């Protein structure tokens, strides 16, 4: 049941399924960009990933990292 528990990402602020990320406080996307953890194979439906529940949010810091 823990895989259905929602968390709030400390970096981007999106809700995410805690069981979908290897880091407690980060969604899979932010954990991937910041620390190289495997990312979720995102598939969006109605504005959220059906696998991890991420809403596509990115912090200014993440946006800056992805520009480089």
mmCIF file as Biopython writes it, N, C-alpha, C and O atoms, coordinates in Angstrom:
data_model
#
loop_
_atom_site.group_PDB
_atom_site.id
_atom_site.type_symbol
_atom_site.label_atom_id
_atom_site.label_alt_id
_atom_site.label_comp_id
_atom_site.label_asym_id
_atom_site.label_entity_id
_atom_site.label_seq_id
_atom_site.pdbx_PDB_ins_code
_atom_site.Cartn_x
_atom_site.Cartn_y
_atom_site.Cartn_z
_atom_site.occupancy
_atom_site.B_iso_or_equiv
_atom_site.auth_seq_id
_atom_site.auth_asym_id
_atom_site.pdbx_PDB_model_num
ATOM 1   N N  . UNK A ? 1  ? 0.819  -1.201 0.000   1.0 0.0 1  A 1 
ATOM 2   C CA . UNK A ? 1  ? 0.000  0.000  0.000   1.0 0.0 1  A 1 
ATOM 3   C C  . UNK A ? 1  ? 0.859  1.259  0.000   1.0 0.0 1  A 1 
ATOM 4   O O  . UNK A ? 1  ? 0.397  2.315  -0.432  1.0 0.0 1  A 1 
ATOM 5   N N  . UNK A ? 2  ? 2.101  1.168  0.476   1.0 0.0 2  A 1 
ATOM 6   C CA . UNK A ? 2  ? 2.983  2.336  0.545   1.0 0.0 2  A 1 
ATOM 7   C C  . UNK A ? 2  ? 3.246  2.941  -0.829  1.0 0.0 2  A 1 
ATOM 8   O O  . UNK A ? 2  ? 3.503  4.140  -0.934  1.0 0.0 2  A 1 
ATOM 9   N N  . UNK A ? 3  ? 3.184  2.120  -1.897  1.0 0.0 3  A 1 
ATOM 10  C CA . UNK A ? 3  ? 3.458  2.646  -3.226  1.0 0.0 3  A 1 
ATOM 11  C C  . UNK A ? 3  ? 2.396  3.642  -3.683  1.0 0.0 3  A 1 
ATOM 12  O O  . UNK A ? 3  ? 2.640  4.387  -4.633  1.0 0.0 3  A 1 
ATOM 13  N N  . UNK A ? 4  ? 1.249  3.683  -3.057  1.0 0.0 4  A 1 
ATOM 14  C CA . UNK A ? 4  ? 0.185  4.618  -3.412  1.0 0.0 4  A 1 
ATOM 15  C C  . UNK A ? 4  ? 0.225  5.892  -2.573  1.0 0.0 4  A 1 
ATOM 16  O O  . UNK A ? 4  ? -0.582 6.797  -2.785  1.0 0.0 4  A 1 
ATOM 17  N N  . UNK A ? 5  ? 1.151  5.970  -1.630  1.0 0.0 5  A 1 
ATOM 18  C CA . UNK A ? 5  ? 1.253  7.139  -0.763  1.0 0.0 5  A 1 
ATOM 19  C C  . UNK A ? 5  ? 1.873  8.305  -1.531  1.0 0.0 5  A 1 
ATOM 20  O O  . UNK A ? 5  ? 2.887  8.146  -2.211  1.0 0.0 5  A 1 
ATOM 21  N N  . UNK A ? 6  ? 1.249  9.477  -1.412  1.0 0.0 6  A 1 
ATOM 22  C CA . UNK A ? 6  ? 1.742  10.658 -2.111  1.0 0.0 6  A 1 
ATOM 23  C C  . UNK A ? 6  ? 2.727  11.445 -1.263  1.0 0.0 6  A 1 
ATOM 24  O O  . UNK A ? 6  ? 2.588  11.544 -0.044  1.0 0.0 6  A 1 
ATOM 25  N N  . UNK A ? 7  ? 3.723  12.000 -1.934  1.0 0.0 7  A 1 
ATOM 26  C CA . UNK A ? 7  ? 4.671  12.909 -1.308  1.0 0.0 7  A 1 
ATOM 27  C C  . UNK A ? 7  ? 4.710  14.191 -2.117  1.0 0.0 7  A 1 
ATOM 28  O O  . UNK A ? 7  ? 4.174  14.250 -3.223  1.0 0.0 7  A 1 
ATOM 29  N N  . UNK A ? 8  ? 5.338  15.213 -1.570  1.0 0.0 8  A 1 
ATOM 30  C CA . UNK A ? 8  ? 5.545  16.476 -2.277  1.0 0.0 8  A 1 
ATOM 31  C C  . UNK A ? 8  ? 7.042  16.620 -2.508  1.0 0.0 8  A 1 
ATOM 32  O O  . UNK A ? 8  ? 7.830  16.557 -1.564  1.0 0.0 8  A 1 
ATOM 33  N N  . UNK A ? 9  ? 7.427  16.810 -3.747  1.0 0.0 9  A 1 
ATOM 34  C CA . UNK A ? 9  ? 8.841  16.930 -4.084  1.0 0.0 9  A 1 
ATOM 35  C C  . UNK A ? 9  ? 9.435  18.198 -3.476  1.0 0.0 9  A 1 
ATOM 36  O O  . UNK A ? 9  ? 8.892  19.290 -3.639  1.0 0.0 9  A 1 
ATOM 37  N N  . UNK A ? 10 ? 10.548 18.038 -2.779  1.0 0.0 10 A 1 
ATOM 38  C CA . UNK A ? 10 ? 11.233 19.167 -2.149  1.0 0.0 10 A 1 
ATOM 39  C C  . UNK A ? 10 ? 11.824 20.132 -3.173  1.0 0.0 10 A 1 
ATOM 40  O O  . UNK A ? 10 ? 12.058 21.299 -2.859  1.0 0.0 10 A 1 
ATOM 41  N N  . UNK A ? 11 ? 12.065 19.661 -4.380  1.0 0.0 11 A 1 
ATOM 42  C CA . UNK A ? 11 ? 12.698 20.504 -5.406  1.0 0.0 11 A 1 
ATOM 43  C C  . UNK A ? 11 ? 11.671 21.223 -6.279  1.0 0.0 11 A 1 
ATOM 44  O O  . UNK A ? 11 ? 11.719 22.446 -6.406  1.0 0.0 11 A 1 
ATOM 45  N N  . UNK A ? 12 ? 10.743 20.478 -6.883  1.0 0.0 12 A 1 
ATOM 46  C CA . UNK A ? 12 ? 9.814  21.103 -7.840  1.0 0.0 12 A 1 
ATOM 47  C C  . UNK A ? 12 ? 8.428  21.367 -7.274  1.0 0.0 12 A 1 
ATOM 48  O O  . UNK A ? 12 ? 7.656  22.128 -7.857  1.0 0.0 12 A 1 
ATOM 49  N N  . UNK A ? 13 ? 8.105  20.750 -6.149  1.0 0.0 13 A 1 
ATOM 50  C CA . UNK A ? 13 ? 6.813  20.985 -5.513  1.0 0.0 13 A 1 
ATOM 51  C C  . UNK A ? 13 ? 5.668  20.133 -6.016  1.0 0.0 13 A 1 
ATOM 52  O O  . UNK A ? 13 ? 4.543  20.273 -5.535  1.0 0.0 13 A 1 
ATOM 53  N N  . UNK A ? 14 ? 5.923  19.251 -6.974  1.0 0.0 14 A 1 
ATOM 54  C CA . UNK A ? 14 ? 4.870  18.390 -7.503  1.0 0.0 14 A 1 
ATOM 55  C C  . UNK A ? 14 ? 4.541  17.262 -6.529  1.0 0.0 14 A 1 
ATOM 56  O O  . UNK A ? 14 ? 5.407  16.795 -5.788  1.0 0.0 14 A 1 
ATOM 57  N N  . UNK A ? 15 ? 3.306  16.839 -6.538  1.0 0.0 15 A 1 
ATOM 58  C CA . UNK A ? 15 ? 2.943  15.599 -5.863  1.0 0.0 15 A 1 
ATOM 59  C C  . UNK A ? 15 ? 3.546  14.447 -6.660  1.0 0.0 15 A 1 
ATOM 60  O O  . UNK A ? 15 ? 3.682  14.540 -7.880  1.0 0.0 15 A 1 
ATOM 61  N N  . UNK A ? 16 ? 3.909  13.365 -5.978  1.0 0.0 16 A 1 
ATOM 62  C CA . UNK A ? 16 ? 4.399  12.168 -6.655  1.0 0.0 16 A 1 
ATOM 63  C C  . UNK A ? 16 ? 4.117  10.955 -5.779  1.0 0.0 16 A 1 
ATOM 64  O O  . UNK A ? 16 ? 3.956  11.081 -4.565  1.0 0.0 16 A 1 
ATOM 65  N N  . UNK A ? 17 ? 4.059  9.793  -6.392  1.0 0.0 17 A 1 
ATOM 66  C CA . UNK A ? 17 ? 3.885  8.549  -5.648  1.0 0.0 17 A 1 
ATOM 67  C C  . UNK A ? 17 ? 5.221  8.186  -5.009  1.0 0.0 17 A 1 
ATOM 68  O O  . UNK A ? 17 ? 6.218  7.996  -5.705  1.0 0.0 17 A 1 
ATOM 69  N N  . UNK A ? 18 ? 5.238  8.092  -3.692  1.0 0.0 18 A 1 
ATOM 70  C CA . UNK A ? 18 ? 6.493  7.834  -2.975  1.0 0.0 18 A 1 
ATOM 71  C C  . UNK A ? 18 ? 7.179  6.553  -3.435  1.0 0.0 18 A 1 
ATOM 72  O O  . UNK A ? 18 ? 8.407  6.494  -3.481  1.0 0.0 18 A 1 
ATOM 73  N N  . UNK A ? 19 ? 6.414  5.544  -3.770  1.0 0.0 19 A 1 
ATOM 74  C CA . UNK A ? 19 ? 6.993  4.276  -4.208  1.0 0.0 19 A 1 
ATOM 75  C C  . UNK A ? 19 ? 7.635  4.329  -5.584  1.0 0.0 19 A 1 
ATOM 76  O O  . UNK A ? 19 ? 8.293  3.373  -5.994  1.0 0.0 19 A 1 
ATOM 77  N N  . UNK A ? 20 ? 7.455  5.438  -6.309  1.0 0.0 20 A 1 
ATOM 78  C CA . UNK A ? 20 ? 8.000  5.548  -7.660  1.0 0.0 20 A 1 
ATOM 79  C C  . UNK A ? 20 ? 9.396  6.156  -7.691  1.0 0.0 20 A 1 
ATOM 80  O O  . UNK A ? 20 ? 10.038 6.162  -8.742  1.0 0.0 20 A 1 
ATOM 81  N N  . UNK A ? 21 ? 9.874  6.663  -6.570  1.0 0.0 21 A 1 
ATOM 82  C CA . UNK A ? 21 ? 11.173 7.332  -6.520  1.0 0.0 21 A 1 
ATOM 83  C C  . UNK A ? 21 ? 12.100 6.637  -5.536  1.0 0.0 21 A 1 
ATOM 84  O O  . UNK A ? 21 ? 11.659 6.092  -4.524  1.0 0.0 21 A 1 
ATOM 85  N N  . UNK A ? 22 ? 13.380 6.665  -5.844  1.0 0.0 22 A 1 
ATOM 86  C CA . UNK A ? 22 ? 14.367 6.078  -4.938  1.0 0.0 22 A 1 
ATOM 87  C C  . UNK A ? 22 ? 14.772 7.045  -3.836  1.0 0.0 22 A 1 
ATOM 88  O O  . UNK A ? 22 ? 15.529 6.678  -2.937  1.0 0.0 22 A 1 
ATOM 89  N N  . UNK A ? 23 ? 14.279 8.270  -3.895  1.0 0.0 23 A 1 
ATOM 90  C CA . UNK A ? 23 ? 14.569 9.259  -2.857  1.0 0.0 23 A 1 
ATOM 91  C C  . UNK A ? 23 ? 13.264 9.693  -2.204  1.0 0.0 23 A 1 
ATOM 92  O O  . UNK A ? 23 ? 12.284 9.982  -2.890  1.0 0.0 23 A 1 
ATOM 93  N N  . UNK A ? 24 ? 13.258 9.736  -0.893  1.0 0.0 24 A 1 
ATOM 94  C CA . UNK A ? 24 ? 12.036 10.050 -0.141  1.0 0.0 24 A 1 
ATOM 95  C C  . UNK A ? 24 ? 11.464 11.428 -0.462  1.0 0.0 24 A 1 
ATOM 96  O O  . UNK A ? 24 ? 10.248 11.577 -0.582  1.0 0.0 24 A 1 
ATOM 97  N N  . UNK A ? 25 ? 12.320 12.434 -0.603  1.0 0.0 25 A 1 
ATOM 98  C CA . UNK A ? 25 ? 11.839 13.803 -0.737  1.0 0.0 25 A 1 
ATOM 99  C C  . UNK A ? 25 ? 11.833 14.359 -2.138  1.0 0.0 25 A 1 
ATOM 100 O O  . UNK A ? 25 ? 11.525 15.534 -2.334  1.0 0.0 25 A 1 
ATOM 101 N N  . UNK A ? 26 ? 12.170 13.529 -3.129  1.0 0.0 26 A 1 
ATOM 102 C CA . UNK A ? 26 ? 12.217 14.015 -4.506  1.0 0.0 26 A 1 
ATOM 103 C C  . UNK A ? 26 ? 11.407 13.125 -5.430  1.0 0.0 26 A 1 
ATOM 104 O O  . UNK A ? 26 ? 11.399 11.902 -5.284  1.0 0.0 26 A 1 
ATOM 105 N N  . UNK A ? 27 ? 10.725 13.748 -6.382  1.0 0.0 27 A 1 
ATOM 106 C CA . UNK A ? 27 ? 10.023 12.979 -7.412  1.0 0.0 27 A 1 
ATOM 107 C C  . UNK A ? 27 ? 11.073 12.290 -8.292  1.0 0.0 27 A 1 
ATOM 108 O O  . UNK A ? 27 ? 12.239 12.683 -8.260  1.0 0.0 27 A 1 
ATOM 109 N N  . UNK A ? 28 ? 10.695 11.285 -9.069  1.0 0.0 28 A 1 
ATOM 110 C CA . UNK A ? 28 ? 11.676 10.584 -9.904  1.0 0.0 28 A 1 
ATOM 111 C C  . UNK A ? 28 ? 12.409 11.508 -10.879 1.0 0.0 28 A 1 
ATOM 112 O O  . UNK A ? 28 ? 13.595 11.311 -11.143 1.0 0.0 28 A 1 
ATOM 113 N N  . UNK A ? 29 ? 11.719 12.502 -11.410 1.0 0.0 29 A 1 
ATOM 114 C CA . UNK A ? 29 ? 12.338 13.433 -12.360 1.0 0.0 29 A 1 
ATOM 115 C C  . UNK A ? 29 ? 13.475 14.218 -11.702 1.0 0.0 29 A 1 
ATOM 116 O O  . UNK A ? 29 ? 14.582 14.278 -12.236 1.0 0.0 29 A 1 
ATOM 117 N N  . UNK A ? 30 ? 13.202 14.812 -10.552 1.0 0.0 30 A 1 
ATOM 118 C CA . UNK A ? 30 ? 14.227 15.602 -9.858  1.0 0.0 30 A 1 
ATOM 119 C C  . UNK A ? 30 ? 15.355 14.713 -9.340  1.0 0.0 30 A 1 
ATOM 120 O O  . UNK A ? 30 ? 16.519 15.108 -9.393  1.0 0.0 30 A 1 
ATOM 121 N N  . UNK A ? 31 ? 15.031 13.529 -8.845  1.0 0.0 31 A 1 
ATOM 122 C CA . UNK A ? 31 ? 16.065 12.595 -8.387  1.0 0.0 31 A 1 
ATOM 123 C C  . UNK A ? 31 ? 16.978 12.201 -9.546  1.0 0.0 31 A 1 
ATOM 124 O O  . UNK A ? 31 ? 18.181 12.013 -9.361  1.0 0.0 31 A 1 
ATOM 125 N N  . UNK A ? 32 ? 16.407 12.077 -10.731 1.0 0.0 32 A 1 
ATOM 126 C CA . UNK A ? 32 ? 17.188 11.734 -11.918 1.0 0.0 32 A 1 
ATOM 127 C C  . UNK A ? 32 ? 18.115 12.879 -12.324 1.0 0.0 32 A 1 
ATOM 128 O O  . UNK A ? 32 ? 19.311 12.672 -12.530 1.0 0.0 32 A 1 
ATOM 129 N N  . UNK A ? 33 ? 17.563 14.075 -12.436 1.0 0.0 33 A 1 
ATOM 130 C CA . UNK A ? 33 ? 18.350 15.230 -12.883 1.0 0.0 33 A 1 
ATOM 131 C C  . UNK A ? 33 ? 19.432 15.590 -11.866 1.0 0.0 33 A 1 
ATOM 132 O O  . UNK A ? 33 ? 20.570 15.867 -12.244 1.0 0.0 33 A 1 
ATOM 133 N N  . UNK A ? 34 ? 19.086 15.587 -10.592 1.0 0.0 34 A 1 
ATOM 134 C CA . UNK A ? 34 ? 20.029 16.030 -9.563  1.0 0.0 34 A 1 
ATOM 135 C C  . UNK A ? 34 ? 21.055 14.971 -9.159  1.0 0.0 34 A 1 
ATOM 136 O O  . UNK A ? 34 ? 22.208 15.301 -8.882  1.0 0.0 34 A 1 
ATOM 137 N N  . UNK A ? 35 ? 20.640 13.694 -9.123  1.0 0.0 35 A 1 
ATOM 138 C CA . UNK A ? 35 ? 21.512 12.658 -8.565  1.0 0.0 35 A 1 
ATOM 139 C C  . UNK A ? 35 ? 21.737 11.448 -9.471  1.0 0.0 35 A 1 
ATOM 140 O O  . UNK A ? 35 ? 22.434 10.511 -9.081  1.0 0.0 35 A 1 
ATOM 141 N N  . UNK A ? 36 ? 21.161 11.454 -10.665 1.0 0.0 36 A 1 
ATOM 142 C CA . UNK A ? 36 ? 21.395 10.371 -11.607 1.0 0.0 36 A 1 
ATOM 143 C C  . UNK A ? 36 ? 20.627 9.090  -11.358 1.0 0.0 36 A 1 
ATOM 144 O O  . UNK A ? 36 ? 20.933 8.064  -11.965 1.0 0.0 36 A 1 
ATOM 145 N N  . UNK A ? 37 ? 19.642 9.124  -10.484 1.0 0.0 37 A 1 
ATOM 146 C CA . UNK A ? 37 ? 18.819 7.932  -10.262 1.0 0.0 37 A 1 
ATOM 147 C C  . UNK A ? 37 ? 17.995 7.638  -11.514 1.0 0.0 37 A 1 
ATOM 148 O O  . UNK A ? 37 ? 17.730 8.543  -12.305 1.0 0.0 37 A 1 
ATOM 149 N N  . UNK A ? 38 ? 17.588 6.380  -11.702 1.0 0.0 38 A 1 
ATOM 150 C CA . UNK A ? 38 ? 16.757 6.056  -12.870 1.0 0.0 38 A 1 
ATOM 151 C C  . UNK A ? 38 ? 15.471 6.890  -12.871 1.0 0.0 38 A 1 
ATOM 152 O O  . UNK A ? 38 ? 14.847 7.097  -11.831 1.0 0.0 38 A 1 
ATOM 153 N N  . UNK A ? 39 ? 15.098 7.354  -14.046 1.0 0.0 39 A 1 
ATOM 154 C CA . UNK A ? 39 ? 13.897 8.172  -14.172 1.0 0.0 39 A 1 
ATOM 155 C C  . UNK A ? 39 ? 12.684 7.295  -14.453 1.0 0.0 39 A 1 
ATOM 156 O O  . UNK A ? 39 ? 12.815 6.152  -14.891 1.0 0.0 39 A 1 
ATOM 157 N N  . UNK A ? 40 ? 11.540 7.830  -14.203 1.0 0.0 40 A 1 
ATOM 158 C CA . UNK A ? 40 ? 10.273 7.181  -14.518 1.0 0.0 40 A 1 
ATOM 159 C C  . UNK A ? 40 ? 10.052 7.245  -16.029 1.0 0.0 40 A 1 
ATOM 160 O O  . UNK A ? 40 ? 10.378 8.254  -16.654 1.0 0.0 40 A 1 
ATOM 161 N N  . UNK A ? 41 ? 9.506  6.187  -16.624 1.0 0.0 41 A 1 
ATOM 162 C CA . UNK A ? 41 ? 9.117  6.272  -18.042 1.0 0.0 41 A 1 
ATOM 163 C C  . UNK A ? 41 ? 7.780  7.020  -18.140 1.0 0.0 41 A 1 
ATOM 164 O O  . UNK A ? 41 ? 6.726  6.406  -18.308 1.0 0.0 41 A 1 
ATOM 165 N N  . UNK A ? 42 ? 7.839  8.337  -18.033 1.0 0.0 42 A 1 
ATOM 166 C CA . UNK A ? 42 ? 6.631  9.153  -17.932 1.0 0.0 42 A 1 
ATOM 167 C C  . UNK A ? 42 ? 5.652  8.891  -19.075 1.0 0.0 42 A 1 
ATOM 168 O O  . UNK A ? 42 ? 6.034  8.790  -20.241 1.0 0.0 42 A 1 
ATOM 169 N N  . UNK A ? 43 ? 4.388  8.787  -18.701 1.0 0.0 43 A 1 
ATOM 170 C CA . UNK A ? 43 ? 3.282  8.708  -19.658 1.0 0.0 43 A 1 
ATOM 171 C C  . UNK A ? 43 ? 2.167  9.554  -19.071 1.0 0.0 43 A 1 
ATOM 172 O O  . UNK A ? 43 ? 1.571  9.199  -18.054 1.0 0.0 43 A 1 
ATOM 173 N N  . UNK A ? 44 ? 1.890  10.677 -19.721 1.0 0.0 44 A 1 
ATOM 174 C CA . UNK A ? 44 ? 0.952  11.647 -19.165 1.0 0.0 44 A 1 
ATOM 175 C C  . UNK A ? 44 ? -0.481 11.411 -19.625 1.0 0.0 44 A 1 
ATOM 176 O O  . UNK A ? 44 ? -0.745 11.100 -20.786 1.0 0.0 44 A 1 
ATOM 177 N N  . UNK A ? 45 ? -1.391 11.569 -18.676 1.0 0.0 45 A 1 
ATOM 178 C CA . UNK A ? 45 ? -2.824 11.505 -18.918 1.0 0.0 45 A 1 
ATOM 179 C C  . UNK A ? 45 ? -3.467 12.528 -17.996 1.0 0.0 45 A 1 
ATOM 180 O O  . UNK A ? 45 ? -3.282 12.480 -16.780 1.0 0.0 45 A 1 
ATOM 181 N N  . UNK A ? 46 ? -4.217 13.446 -18.571 1.0 0.0 46 A 1 
ATOM 182 C CA . UNK A ? 46 ? -4.868 14.509 -17.790 1.0 0.0 46 A 1 
ATOM 183 C C  . UNK A ? 46 ? -3.884 15.307 -16.934 1.0 0.0 46 A 1 
ATOM 184 O O  . UNK A ? 46 ? -4.189 15.660 -15.795 1.0 0.0 46 A 1 
ATOM 185 N N  . UNK A ? 47 ? -2.701 15.590 -17.490 1.0 0.0 47 A 1 
ATOM 186 C CA . UNK A ? 47 ? -1.746 16.460 -16.822 1.0 0.0 47 A 1 
ATOM 187 C C  . UNK A ? 47 ? -0.846 15.823 -15.783 1.0 0.0 47 A 1 
ATOM 188 O O  . UNK A ? 47 ? -0.054 16.519 -15.147 1.0 0.0 47 A 1 
ATOM 189 N N  . UNK A ? 48 ? -0.949 14.509 -15.593 1.0 0.0 48 A 1 
ATOM 190 C CA . UNK A ? 48 ? -0.095 13.823 -14.613 1.0 0.0 48 A 1 
ATOM 191 C C  . UNK A ? 48 ? 0.417  12.520 -15.210 1.0 0.0 48 A 1 
ATOM 192 O O  . UNK A ? 48 ? -0.251 11.882 -16.023 1.0 0.0 48 A 1 
ATOM 193 N N  . UNK A ? 49 ? 1.614  12.142 -14.787 1.0 0.0 49 A 1 
ATOM 194 C CA . UNK A ? 49 ? 2.164  10.857 -15.209 1.0 0.0 49 A 1 
ATOM 195 C C  . UNK A ? 49 ? 1.374  9.737  -14.525 1.0 0.0 49 A 1 
ATOM 196 O O  . UNK A ? 49 ? 1.160  9.769  -13.313 1.0 0.0 49 A 1 
ATOM 197 N N  . UNK A ? 50 ? 0.951  8.766  -15.300 1.0 0.0 50 A 1 
ATOM 198 C CA . UNK A ? 50 ? 0.177  7.661  -14.725 1.0 0.0 50 A 1 
ATOM 199 C C  . UNK A ? 50 ? 1.062  6.712  -13.910 1.0 0.0 50 A 1 
ATOM 200 O O  . UNK A ? 50 ? 0.553  5.916  -13.121 1.0 0.0 50 A 1 
ATOM 201 N N  . UNK A ? 51 ? 2.376  6.794  -14.095 1.0 0.0 51 A 1 
ATOM 202 C CA . UNK A ? 51 ? 3.300  5.918  -13.374 1.0 0.0 51 A 1 
ATOM 203 C C  . UNK A ? 51 ? 3.755  6.484  -12.034 1.0 0.0 51 A 1 
ATOM 204 O O  . UNK A ? 51 ? 3.858  5.751  -11.050 1.0 0.0 51 A 1 
ATOM 205 N N  . UNK A ? 52 ? 4.031  7.802  -11.994 1.0 0.0 52 A 1 
ATOM 206 C CA . UNK A ? 52 ? 4.597  8.384  -10.769 1.0 0.0 52 A 1 
ATOM 207 C C  . UNK A ? 52 ? 3.792  9.565  -10.232 1.0 0.0 52 A 1 
ATOM 208 O O  . UNK A ? 52 ? 4.069  10.053 -9.136  1.0 0.0 52 A 1 
ATOM 209 N N  . UNK A ? 53 ? 2.808  10.026 -10.985 1.0 0.0 53 A 1 
ATOM 210 C CA . UNK A ? 53 ? 1.907  11.120 -10.605 1.0 0.0 53 A 1 
ATOM 211 C C  . UNK A ? 53 ? 2.553  12.501 -10.682 1.0 0.0 53 A 1 
ATOM 212 O O  . UNK A ? 53 ? 1.948  13.476 -10.236 1.0 0.0 53 A 1 
ATOM 213 N N  . UNK A ? 54 ? 3.762  12.615 -11.233 1.0 0.0 54 A 1 
ATOM 214 C CA . UNK A ? 54 ? 4.436  13.904 -11.422 1.0 0.0 54 A 1 
ATOM 215 C C  . UNK A ? 54 ? 3.625  14.747 -12.391 1.0 0.0 54 A 1 
ATOM 216 O O  . UNK A ? 54 ? 3.064  14.225 -13.354 1.0 0.0 54 A 1 
ATOM 217 N N  . UNK A ? 55 ? 3.561  16.050 -12.139 1.0 0.0 55 A 1 
ATOM 218 C CA . UNK A ? 55 ? 2.753  16.934 -12.994 1.0 0.0 55 A 1 
ATOM 219 C C  . UNK A ? 55 ? 3.560  17.709 -14.033 1.0 0.0 55 A 1 
ATOM 220 O O  . UNK A ? 55 ? 3.018  18.586 -14.706 1.0 0.0 55 A 1 
ATOM 221 N N  . UNK A ? 56 ? 4.836  17.397 -14.169 1.0 0.0 56 A 1 
ATOM 222 C CA . UNK A ? 56 ? 5.672  18.081 -15.155 1.0 0.0 56 A 1 
ATOM 223 C C  . UNK A ? 56 ? 6.363  19.326 -14.628 1.0 0.0 56 A 1 
ATOM 224 O O  . UNK A ? 56 ? 7.061  20.008 -15.378 1.0 0.0 56 A 1 
ATOM 225 N N  . UNK A ? 57 ? 6.181  19.633 -13.350 1.0 0.0 57 A 1 
ATOM 226 C CA . UNK A ? 57 ? 6.810  20.820 -12.755 1.0 0.0 57 A 1 
ATOM 227 C C  . UNK A ? 57 ? 8.329  20.692 -12.761 1.0 0.0 57 A 1 
ATOM 228 O O  . UNK A ? 57 ? 8.883  19.603 -12.616 1.0 0.0 57 A 1 
ATOM 229 N N  . UNK A ? 58 ? 8.985  21.841 -12.934 1.0 0.0 58 A 1 
ATOM 230 C CA . UNK A ? 58 ? 10.446 21.896 -12.847 1.0 0.0 58 A 1 
ATOM 231 C C  . UNK A ? 58 ? 10.823 23.165 -12.108 1.0 0.0 58 A 1 
ATOM 232 O O  . UNK A ? 58 ? 10.293 24.240 -12.390 1.0 0.0 58 A 1 
ATOM 233 N N  . UNK A ? 59 ? 11.735 23.037 -11.166 1.0 0.0 59 A 1 
ATOM 234 C CA . UNK A ? 59 ? 12.218 24.218 -10.439 1.0 0.0 59 A 1 
ATOM 235 C C  . UNK A ? 59 ? 13.092 25.052 -11.374 1.0 0.0 59 A 1 
ATOM 236 O O  . UNK A ? 59 ? 13.541 24.568 -12.413 1.0 0.0 59 A 1 
ATOM 237 N N  . UNK A ? 60 ? 13.323 26.286 -11.004 1.0 0.0 60 A 1 
ATOM 238 C CA . UNK A ? 60 ? 14.211 27.148 -11.794 1.0 0.0 60 A 1 
ATOM 239 C C  . UNK A ? 60 ? 15.609 26.536 -11.872 1.0 0.0 60 A 1 
ATOM 240 O O  . UNK A ? 60 ? 16.270 26.624 -12.907 1.0 0.0 60 A 1 
ATOM 241 N N  . UNK A ? 61 ? 16.055 25.921 -10.790 1.0 0.0 61 A 1 
ATOM 242 C CA . UNK A ? 61 ? 17.377 25.296 -10.765 1.0 0.0 61 A 1 
ATOM 243 C C  . UNK A ? 61 ? 17.455 24.142 -11.768 1.0 0.0 61 A 1 
ATOM 244 O O  . UNK A ? 61 ? 18.431 24.028 -12.510 1.0 0.0 61 A 1 
ATOM 245 N N  . UNK A ? 62 ? 16.439 23.296 -11.791 1.0 0.0 62 A 1 
ATOM 246 C CA . UNK A ? 62 ? 16.403 22.171 -12.738 1.0 0.0 62 A 1 
ATOM 247 C C  . UNK A ? 62 ? 16.376 22.705 -14.173 1.0 0.0 62 A 1 
ATOM 248 O O  . UNK A ? 62 ? 17.094 22.203 -15.037 1.0 0.0 62 A 1 
ATOM 249 N N  . UNK A ? 63 ? 15.555 23.714 -14.422 1.0 0.0 63 A 1 
ATOM 250 C CA . UNK A ? 63 ? 15.501 24.310 -15.769 1.0 0.0 63 A 1 
ATOM 251 C C  . UNK A ? 63 ? 16.874 24.808 -16.188 1.0 0.0 63 A 1 
ATOM 252 O O  . UNK A ? 63 ? 17.288 24.614 -17.331 1.0 0.0 63 A 1 
ATOM 253 N N  . UNK A ? 64 ? 17.584 25.450 -15.263 1.0 0.0 64 A 1 
ATOM 254 C CA . UNK A ? 64 ? 18.928 25.959 -15.552 1.0 0.0 64 A 1 
ATOM 255 C C  . UNK A ? 64 ? 19.891 24.806 -15.864 1.0 0.0 64 A 1 
ATOM 256 O O  . UNK A ? 64 ? 20.683 24.899 -16.802 1.0 0.0 64 A 1 
ATOM 257 N N  . UNK A ? 65 ? 19.826 23.732 -15.090 1.0 0.0 65 A 1 
ATOM 258 C CA . UNK A ? 65 ? 20.696 22.577 -15.334 1.0 0.0 65 A 1 
ATOM 259 C C  . UNK A ? 65 ? 20.432 21.964 -16.704 1.0 0.0 65 A 1 
ATOM 260 O O  . UNK A ? 65 ? 21.364 21.550 -17.393 1.0 0.0 65 A 1 
ATOM 261 N N  . UNK A ? 66 ? 19.173 21.906 -17.095 1.0 0.0 66 A 1 
ATOM 262 C CA . UNK A ? 66 ? 18.815 21.283 -18.370 1.0 0.0 66 A 1 
ATOM 263 C C  . UNK A ? 66 ? 19.192 22.150 -19.570 1.0 0.0 66 A 1 
ATOM 264 O O  . UNK A ? 66 ? 19.317 21.641 -20.684 1.0 0.0 66 A 1 
ATOM 265 N N  . UNK A ? 67 ? 19.373 23.444 -19.356 1.0 0.0 67 A 1 
ATOM 266 C CA . UNK A ? 67 ? 19.794 24.339 -20.439 1.0 0.0 67 A 1 
ATOM 267 C C  . UNK A ? 67 ? 21.247 24.106 -20.825 1.0 0.0 67 A 1 
ATOM 268 O O  . UNK A ? 67 ? 21.621 24.279 -21.985 1.0 0.0 67 A 1 
ATOM 269 N N  . UNK A ? 68 ? 22.057 23.718 -19.862 1.0 0.0 68 A 1 
ATOM 270 C CA . UNK A ? 68 ? 23.500 23.548 -20.119 1.0 0.0 68 A 1 
ATOM 271 C C  . UNK A ? 68 ? 23.818 22.294 -20.892 1.0 0.0 68 A 1 
ATOM 272 O O  . UNK A ? 68 ? 24.984 22.024 -21.178 1.0 0.0 68 A 1 
#
